[in-house]
Amino acid sequence: MEELSKHKSILVSEIINFLEIKKDGNYLDGTFGGGGHSRAILERLGPKGHLYALDRDPTAIRFAKTLKSKNFHFFPLSYLEVEDLEKQFDGAILDLGFSTDQLYSSGRGFSHTKTDELLDLRYDANGGQSAWQFLNQASVSQIEKVFREYSEDRYAKHLASKITASRREKAIKTVGDFVEIIGTSEPAVLSRLFQGLRIQVNDELDHLKFGLREIKKCLKVGGVLAVISFHSIEDRIVKNFMKEQMKVVTKKPVTPTLQEIQVNPSSRSAKLRVSINL
Ligand SMILES: C[S@@+](CC[C@H](N)C(=O)[O-])C[C@H]1O[C@@H](n2cnc3c(N)ncnc32)[C@H](O)[C@@H]1O
């Protein structure tokens, strides 16, 4: 049976308005997730239009299979690899971070409440180092850097020392092991620390910095780029890239309405920036 995504897509009508979709255009959804934005784009394409969707998490294919259109094409790739498609787009979107499906049902430790899960945190569990491997192998200064720069936590040094002291006694494996060492159940603190580890193991900032450059190369002149980010580190990268390399459409980021936040609290920190390729 087909599995439907539990992810609630954010700022959908705003994105659709900015894209000004041409019926016979070529579009890119660089972060497919549960496919909500893809669905909204596909509904507006005519028989000659095409939508190409990418996701670094190969398990997203189960949701891609529910979009039954010959104009829709899914590839389990990072948007960093967009040039491999050899296409030119009229518009591209990125909706950064992770989806509700990854948070609650991936089994990869994205939620600090799933204490029995392995603390993996990779989008693609087939490559690279998991978060628990990183925490067991990295030096105290590497761990401190992650919590200071990617979690923006002022106790980064103290937390890194706690981790390296504790792992001498017992290796860190599960979400529960990590939460116990940190010694708090405060969701804001844990979300911040999980964010830092996620950025580290997925090399998210490099994918974003270099990925924006690759996507721009694949945009037609006049092509629209729309990016939703969820924390200040990502938003700064997007803002600077657009200011330096493209024509900015949104002088200030567009944020969800109070109504959207009420229906979908996880949209509260979303910031949408839009620009045009010159
Ligand atoms: C917030 S979700 C996208 C939700 C989607 N817009 C929707 O409406 O259902 C972000 C998705 O981006 C994927 N992702 C993260 N980094 C990526 C990258 N570098 N390239 C492609 N996909 C990525 C994640 O695996 C996740 O599925």
PDBQT file of the ligand as one rigid body, heavy atoms in Angstrom, charges set to zero:
ROOT
HETATM    1  C1  LIG A 301      11.817  20.189   4.901  1.00  0.00    +0.000 C 
HETATM    2  S1  LIG A 301      12.002  18.721   3.955  1.00  0.00    +0.000 S 
HETATM    3  C2  LIG A 301      11.243  19.124   2.434  1.00  0.00    +0.000 C 
HETATM    4  C3  LIG A 301       9.759  19.034   2.484  1.00  0.00    +0.000 C 
HETATM    5  C4  LIG A 301       9.077  19.232   1.148  1.00  0.00    +0.000 C 
HETATM    6  N1  LIG A 301       9.291  20.547   0.610  1.00  0.00    +0.000 N 
HETATM    7  C5  LIG A 301       7.591  18.957   1.253  1.00  0.00    +0.000 C 
HETATM    8  O1  LIG A 301       6.791  19.849   0.952  1.00  0.00    +0.000 OA
HETATM    9  O2  LIG A 301       7.224  17.834   1.605  1.00  0.00    +0.000 OA
HETATM   10  C6  LIG A 301      13.678  18.736   3.528  1.00  0.00    +0.000 C 
HETATM   11  C7  LIG A 301      14.141  17.556   2.707  1.00  0.00    +0.000 C 
HETATM   12  O3  LIG A 301      15.408  17.919   2.148  1.00  0.00    +0.000 OA
HETATM   13  C8  LIG A 301      16.218  16.777   2.095  1.00  0.00    +0.000 C 
HETATM   14  N2  LIG A 301      17.601  17.247   1.993  1.00  0.00    +0.000 N 
HETATM   15  C9  LIG A 301      18.403  17.744   2.960  1.00  0.00    +0.000 A 
HETATM   16  N3  LIG A 301      19.582  18.108   2.429  1.00  0.00    +0.000 NA
HETATM   17  C10 LIG A 301      19.511  17.852   1.098  1.00  0.00    +0.000 A 
HETATM   18  C11 LIG A 301      20.404  18.022   0.009  1.00  0.00    +0.000 A 
HETATM   19  N4  LIG A 301      21.628  18.522   0.179  1.00  0.00    +0.000 N 
HETATM   20  N5  LIG A 301      19.977  17.662  -1.230  1.00  0.00    +0.000 NA
HETATM   21  C12 LIG A 301      18.731  17.147  -1.428  1.00  0.00    +0.000 A 
HETATM   22  N6  LIG A 301      17.860  16.952  -0.423  1.00  0.00    +0.000 NA
HETATM   23  C13 LIG A 301      18.236  17.308   0.815  1.00  0.00    +0.000 A 
HETATM   24  C14 LIG A 301      15.889  16.015   3.357  1.00  0.00    +0.000 C 
HETATM   25  O4  LIG A 301      16.222  14.658   3.210  1.00  0.00    +0.000 OA
HETATM   26  C15 LIG A 301      14.375  16.263   3.466  1.00  0.00    +0.000 C 
HETATM   27  O5  LIG A 301      13.670  15.221   2.866  1.00  0.00    +0.000 OA
ENDROOT
TORSDOF 0
